[in-house]
Amino acid sequence: QVQLVESGGASVQAGGSLRLSCVASGSTITNFDCMAWFRQAPGKARETVATRYSRADITGYADSVKGRFTISQDIAKNTLYLQMNSLKPDDTATYYCAADPRYGGYCWRDDYNYWGQGTQVTVSS
């Protein structure tokens, strides 16, 4: 049974940095063609933050985080990361890790098979 467990969320001031981690169990992350980070703020729809197509090392980012966030993985640690720099109050949300063995031509979608429980990021001004 695949499980994804996020960590690293915290309360920080604007301009600060955080690194979120997502540890996978029940499967190696190399089995997932697509891995992604999503976020959902109170009262708002869930949005895709960053995706990674592992076979070609292709990444994608929401316009709102481009240049500030970086998605990466450590195969040896079976972990997906999201490095977040220059954080803004608008980045406040619960962040979710997701994974899917399917590619289907793109990873920028939200019908992922596996999801973590989320980690809270709060950015104060």
Salt bridges, closest charged atoms under 4 A:
ASP33 OD1 - ARG55 NE 2.69
GLU47 OE2 - ARG39 NE 2.62
ASP57 OD1 - ARG52 NH2 2.56
ASP63 OD1 - LYS66 NZ 3.13
ASP91 OD1 - ARG39 NH1 2.96
ASP91 OD2 - ARG68 NH1 2.76
ASP100 OD2 - ARG102 NH2 2.67
ASP100 OD2 - ARG109 NH2 3.44
ASP111 OD2 - ARG102 NH2 3.82
ASP111 OD1 - ARG109 NE 2.68
